[in-house]
Amino acid sequence: IYTALGKPLEGGEKMPLLLVRRATSINDSLPAGYEPRIKSVPGVVAVTKATWFAGYWQDPANTFANLAVDPESVFDVQNGARISPEQLAAFKSERTAAVAGRRLVEKFGWKIGDRITLLGSFWGVVLDVKLVGVFEGGPDDQFWFHWEYMNEAAGRPNAAGLYWVRIDQPQNATQVAGAIDRMFRNSAAETKTESVNQFLLNLISLLGSVRRAILMIGAAVAFAILLVVANTVAMSIRERISEAAVMRSLGFRSGQIVSLFVSESVFLTLTGALTGVAVAKILYDALGMTHIGPFAVADLRLRPETLVLCCGLAVLIALLAAGWPAYRAARTNIAKALRYTG
């Protein structure tokens, strides 16, 4: 979870996708007329506006990402989302049409043709839409409907929550973002253009110091484990001091005995760590969690760097727990050690 909160979208920095929002706050809107001006920036391939509706279906517990989008251009920008040509044509032609990601459809058991009523939005309106398509890939836990339909229902505020911008090359992101922000500098609605990952980090920041709290809890748990392992290993080695004395009398050097005790400790703790990580991976992959909160998105699959960190901590705990008891056992006087009863 700590890793996901720091890098919400795996590979997000390599995506040719930028988000343009209001510089003052994520909650503030931009004028709908910015779209053609953004599209004129060199390096921009496609632009579409999107507005967070923040409604729910049937029950307040059924919250999900539902956005008003431009059906003519949204799939040009979110080109990782795949939908059949027939369903896309229906989405474009029907004013109250909507499409949903495969994950969302499976979660709520929707099917093509269902009427879905979105309630509880801060826009103060209720929208009744018809599901005409299901897309796969891309943001497949999102629900999209016509921006113009929402705009009319809300009294034509003519505002967009953000703009999705697809660029030609990911390495041009900094240049394109700078050009967009310079275009609207000193305007009534200045912009902040950023990567998908940075935008998600800004949403996560609304949750407060959750990442720091998780780090503190994790550190406390790791320290408690260190105490338990140190006590267990120390007791095990103390009960085998006479065994170490016998090995020394047979010609084993102290360094070899220390290595054997420490290696045993490393093997046990590493086995425990790998077992725990394996269970965590199965759990998180099975749950398929992508949300930390109602608006904070993060990919919670177990990542390679988390596995490396856990294994590294296991080895460190093993070394700290076994190092000193093993050294004492290997350096104890042989005659005294042979008489030791524990």
C-alpha positions as CSV (number, residue, x, y, z in Angstrom):
1,I,0.0,0.0,0.0
2,Y,2.9,2.4,0.8
3,T,4.4,1.7,-2.6
4,A,1.1,2.2,-4.4
5,L,0.4,5.5,-2.7
6,G,3.8,6.8,-3.9
7,K,3.4,5.5,-7.4
8,P,-0.3,5.0,-8.0
9,L,-0.2,3.8,-11.6
10,E,2.3,1.2,-12.7
11,G,4.0,2.5,-15.9
12,G,2.1,5.8,-15.6
13,E,5.3,7.9,-16.3
14,K,5.6,6.1,-19.7
15,M,2.1,6.9,-20.8
16,P,1.6,9.5,-23.6
17,L,-1.2,11.0,-21.6
18,L,-1.4,14.3,-19.7
19,L,-4.1,15.9,-17.6
20,V,-4.9,19.6,-17.6
21,R,-6.7,21.0,-14.6
22,R,-7.2,24.3,-12.9
23,A,-4.0,25.6,-11.2
24,T,-5.8,26.8,-8.1
25,S,-7.3,23.5,-7.1
26,I,-8.4,20.1,-8.4
27,N,-12.0,21.0,-7.3
28,D,-12.1,24.1,-9.6
29,S,-13.3,23.8,-13.2
30,L,-11.9,25.1,-16.5
31,P,-13.8,26.8,-19.3
32,A,-15.1,24.4,-21.9
33,G,-13.6,26.6,-24.7
34,Y,-10.0,25.6,-23.8
35,E,-10.2,22.4,-25.9
36,P,-9.3,23.8,-29.4
37,R,-6.6,25.9,-28.0
38,I,-5.0,23.0,-26.2
39,K,-5.2,20.9,-29.4
40,S,-3.2,23.6,-31.3
41,V,-0.1,23.0,-29.1
42,P,2.7,21.2,-30.9
43,G,3.0,17.6,-29.8
44,V,-0.7,17.2,-28.9
45,V,-2.4,14.4,-30.8
46,A,-5.9,14.5,-29.3
47,V,-7.8,16.3,-26.5
48,T,-11.1,15.6,-24.7
49,K,-12.8,17.2,-21.8
50,A,-14.1,15.3,-18.8
51,T,-16.1,16.4,-15.7
52,W,-16.3,14.4,-12.5
53,F,-20.0,13.9,-11.8
54,A,-19.5,12.1,-8.5
55,G,-22.9,10.4,-8.4
56,Y,-23.8,7.0,-7.1
57,W,-26.1,4.2,-8.2
58,Q,-29.1,3.2,-6.1
59,D,-27.2,3.4,-2.8
60,P,-24.5,5.8,-1.5
61,A,-22.3,2.7,-1.0
62,N,-22.3,2.2,-4.8
63,T,-19.8,4.9,-5.6
64,F,-17.5,4.7,-8.6
65,A,-15.8,7.0,-11.1
66,N,-18.5,8.5,-13.3
67,L,-17.6,11.2,-15.7
68,A,-19.2,13.4,-18.3
69,V,-17.0,13.1,-21.5
70,D,-17.1,14.1,-25.1
71,P,-18.1,10.8,-26.9
72,E,-16.6,12.1,-30.2
73,S,-13.0,12.3,-28.8
74,V,-12.7,10.3,-25.6
75,F,-11.7,7.1,-27.2
76,D,-9.2,8.9,-29.4
77,V,-7.4,10.1,-26.2
78,Q,-8.0,7.0,-24.1
79,N,-6.9,4.7,-26.9
80,G,-6.0,1.9,-24.5
81,A,-9.8,1.4,-24.0
82,R,-11.3,-0.9,-26.6
83,I,-14.9,-1.0,-27.6
84,S,-16.8,-2.4,-30.6
85,P,-17.5,0.0,-33.5
86,E,-21.3,-0.7,-33.1
87,Q,-21.3,0.2,-29.4
88,L,-19.2,3.3,-30.0
89,A,-21.6,4.4,-32.8
90,A,-24.5,4.0,-30.4
91,F,-22.6,5.9,-27.7
92,K,-22.1,8.8,-30.0
93,S,-25.6,8.9,-31.5
94,E,-27.7,8.7,-28.3
95,R,-27.8,11.8,-26.1
96,T,-28.5,9.8,-22.9
97,A,-26.1,6.9,-23.8
98,A,-23.3,5.7,-21.5
99,V,-20.5,3.2,-21.6
100,A,-18.8,1.5,-18.7
101,G,-15.5,-0.4,-18.1
102,R,-15.6,-4.2,-18.0
103,R,-14.6,-4.3,-14.3
104,L,-17.4,-2.0,-13.3
105,V,-20.0,-3.9,-15.3
106,E,-19.0,-7.2,-13.7
107,K,-19.0,-5.6,-10.2
108,F,-22.6,-4.3,-10.5
109,G,-24.0,-7.0,-12.9
110,W,-25.1,-4.5,-15.5
111,K,-25.9,-5.5,-19.1
112,I,-26.4,-3.6,-22.3
113,G,-29.7,-1.7,-22.4
114,D,-29.9,-1.2,-18.6
115,R,-31.2,2.2,-17.4
116,I,-28.8,3.6,-14.8
117,T,-29.8,6.6,-12.6
118,L,-27.0,8.6,-11.1
119,L,-27.9,10.2,-7.8
120,G,-26.3,12.4,-5.1
121,S,-24.0,14.5,-7.3
122,F,-22.7,17.8,-6.0
123,W,-24.0,19.3,-9.3
124,G,-27.5,19.1,-7.8
125,V,-29.1,17.1,-10.7
126,V,-30.1,13.5,-11.3
127,L,-29.1,11.8,-14.6
128,D,-30.8,8.8,-16.1
129,V,-28.7,7.2,-18.8
130,K,-28.8,4.0,-20.8
131,L,-25.8,1.6,-21.0
132,V,-25.0,1.0,-24.6
133,G,-21.5,-0.3,-24.5
134,V,-18.7,-1.9,-22.5
135,F,-15.1,-1.1,-23.0
136,E,-12.0,-3.1,-21.9
137,G,-8.5,-1.9,-21.1
138,G,-7.6,1.6,-20.1
139,P,-9.6,3.0,-17.1
140,D,-12.0,0.0,-17.1
141,D,-13.4,0.9,-13.7
142,Q,-14.9,4.1,-15.0
143,F,-18.4,5.1,-16.3
144,W,-18.7,7.6,-19.1
145,F,-21.7,9.5,-20.4
146,H,-22.3,12.6,-22.6
147,W,-20.8,15.9,-21.4
148,E,-23.4,17.9,-23.2
149,Y,-26.2,16.0,-21.5
150,M,-24.8,16.8,-18.1
151,N,-24.0,20.4,-19.1
152,E,-27.7,21.0,-20.1
153,A,-29.1,19.4,-17.0
154,A,-26.8,21.5,-14.8
155,G,-27.9,24.7,-16.4
156,R,-25.1,25.1,-18.9
157,P,-22.1,26.0,-16.6
158,N,-20.0,25.3,-19.7
159,A,-17.2,24.0,-17.5
160,A,-14.8,21.1,-17.7
161,G,-13.3,19.5,-14.7
162,L,-10.2,18.6,-16.6
163,Y,-8.8,17.8,-20.1
164,W,-7.3,14.5,-21.1
165,V,-4.5,15.1,-23.6
166,R,-2.7,12.5,-25.6
167,I,0.7,13.5,-26.9
168,D,3.0,12.1,-29.6
169,Q,5.8,10.8,-27.3
170,P,6.0,10.3,-23.6
171,Q,9.5,12.0,-23.5
172,N,7.8,15.2,-24.8
173,A,5.5,15.5,-21.8
174,T,7.5,18.2,-20.0
175,Q,7.7,20.4,-23.1
176,V,4.0,20.0,-24.0
177,A,2.9,20.6,-20.4
178,G,4.9,23.7,-20.2
179,A,3.5,25.0,-23.5
180,I,-0.1,24.4,-22.4
181,D,0.4,26.2,-19.1
182,R,2.2,29.1,-20.7
183,M,-0.7,29.6,-23.1
184,F,-3.1,30.2,-20.2
185,R,-0.8,32.1,-17.9
186,N,-2.3,35.3,-16.5
187,S,-5.7,34.2,-17.7
188,A,-8.8,34.1,-15.5
189,A,-8.4,30.3,-15.3
190,E,-4.7,29.3,-15.2
191,T,-3.9,25.7,-15.8
192,K,-1.7,23.0,-14.3
193,T,-0.7,20.2,-16.7
194,E,0.7,17.1,-15.2
195,S,1.2,13.3,-15.8
196,V,-1.4,10.8,-14.8
197,N,0.7,9.6,-11.8
198,Q,1.2,13.2,-10.5
199,F,-2.6,13.9,-10.9
200,L,-3.4,10.7,-8.9
201,L,-0.8,11.7,-6.2
202,N,-2.6,15.0,-5.8
203,L,-5.9,13.1,-5.3
204,I,-4.3,10.8,-2.8
205,S,-2.9,13.9,-0.9
206,L,-6.5,14.8,-0.1
207,L,-6.5,11.8,2.2
208,G,-3.9,13.5,4.4
209,S,-0.8,11.9,5.8
210,V,-2.0,8.3,5.1
211,R,1.3,7.3,3.5
212,R,3.3,8.5,6.5
213,A,1.0,6.7,8.9
214,I,1.4,3.5,7.0
215,L,5.2,3.9,7.1
216,M,5.1,4.4,10.9
217,I,2.8,1.4,11.4
218,G,5.0,-0.7,9.2
219,A,8.1,0.3,11.1
220,A,6.5,-0.5,14.4
221,V,5.4,-3.9,13.2
222,A,8.9,-4.6,11.8
223,F,10.4,-3.6,15.1
224,A,8.0,-5.9,17.0
225,I,8.9,-8.7,14.6
226,L,12.6,-8.0,15.3
227,L,12.1,-8.4,19.0
228,V,10.2,-11.7,18.6
229,V,12.7,-13.1,16.2
230,A,15.7,-11.9,18.3
231,N,14.2,-13.6,21.4
232,T,13.5,-16.8,19.5
233,V,16.9,-17.0,17.8
234,A,18.7,-16.1,21.0
235,M,16.9,-18.8,22.9
236,S,17.6,-21.4,20.2
237,I,21.3,-20.5,20.1
238,R,21.6,-20.4,23.9
239,E,20.2,-23.9,24.1
240,R,22.9,-25.1,21.6
241,I,26.0,-23.6,23.2
242,S,27.2,-27.1,24.1
243,E,26.7,-28.1,20.4
244,A,28.9,-25.2,19.3
245,A,31.5,-26.3,21.8
246,V,31.5,-29.8,20.4
247,M,31.9,-28.4,16.9
248,R,34.9,-26.3,18.0
249,S,36.5,-29.3,19.7
250,L,36.2,-31.1,16.3
251,G,38.1,-28.3,14.6
252,F,35.4,-25.9,13.4
253,R,36.5,-22.3,13.6
254,S,34.4,-19.7,15.5
255,G,33.7,-17.9,12.2
256,Q,32.3,-21.0,10.7
257,I,30.0,-21.6,13.6
258,V,28.7,-18.0,13.5
259,S,28.1,-18.4,9.8
260,L,26.0,-21.6,10.4
261,F,23.9,-20.0,13.1
262,V,23.3,-16.8,11.1
263,S,22.6,-18.7,7.9
264,E,20.0,-20.8,9.7
265,S,18.4,-17.5,11.0
266,V,18.4,-16.0,7.5
267,F,16.8,-19.1,6.0
268,L,14.0,-19.2,8.6
269,T,13.2,-15.4,8.4
270,L,13.4,-15.4,4.6
271,T,11.1,-18.4,4.3
272,G,8.6,-16.6,6.6
273,A,8.9,-13.4,4.6
274,L,8.3,-15.2,1.3
275,T,5.3,-17.0,2.7
276,G,3.8,-13.7,3.9
277,V,4.5,-11.9,0.6
278,A,3.0,-14.8,-1.4
279,V,-0.2,-14.7,0.7
280,A,-0.3,-10.9,0.3
281,K,0.1,-11.2,-3.5
282,I,-2.6,-13.8,-3.8
283,L,-4.9,-11.6,-1.6
284,Y,-4.4,-8.3,-3.4
285,D,-4.5,-9.8,-6.9
286,A,-7.7,-11.6,-6.0
287,L,-9.3,-8.5,-4.6
288,G,-8.2,-6.4,-7.6
289,M,-8.2,-3.3,-5.4
290,T,-7.6,0.0,-7.2
291,H,-9.1,2.6,-4.8
292,I,-7.7,3.9,-1.6
293,G,-10.8,6.1,-1.1
294,P,-13.7,7.3,-3.2
295,F,-11.6,9.6,-5.4
296,A,-8.0,8.2,-4.8
297,V,-6.9,5.7,-7.3
298,A,-3.9,3.4,-6.8
299,D,-2.8,0.1,-8.3
300,L,-2.5,-2.1,-5.2
301,R,-1.0,-5.1,-6.9
302,L,2.2,-6.4,-5.2
303,R,5.2,-5.0,-7.1
304,P,8.7,-6.4,-7.5
305,E,10.3,-3.6,-5.5
306,T,8.0,-4.5,-2.6
307,L,9.1,-8.1,-2.7
308,V,12.8,-7.0,-2.7
309,L,12.1,-4.6,0.3
310,C,10.4,-7.4,2.3
311,C,13.2,-9.9,1.6
312,G,15.8,-7.3,2.5
313,L,14.1,-6.5,5.8
314,A,13.9,-10.2,6.5
315,V,17.6,-10.6,6.0
316,L,18.4,-7.5,8.1
317,I,16.2,-8.8,10.9
318,A,17.9,-12.2,10.8
319,L,21.4,-10.6,10.9
320,L,20.4,-8.4,13.9
321,A,18.7,-11.2,15.7
322,A,21.4,-13.9,15.3
323,G,24.6,-11.9,15.0
324,W,25.4,-11.2,18.7
325,P,24.1,-14.5,20.2
326,A,25.9,-16.5,17.6
327,Y,29.2,-14.7,18.2
328,R,28.9,-15.2,22.0
329,A,28.1,-19.0,21.5
330,A,31.1,-19.4,19.2
331,R,33.5,-17.5,21.5
332,T,32.5,-19.2,24.8
333,N,35.2,-21.2,26.6
334,I,34.9,-24.8,25.3
335,A,35.1,-26.4,28.8
336,K,32.5,-24.0,30.2
337,A,30.3,-24.4,27.2
338,L,30.3,-28.2,27.4
339,R,29.0,-27.9,31.0
340,Y,26.3,-25.4,30.0
341,T,22.8,-26.7,30.5
342,G,20.8,-23.7,29.2
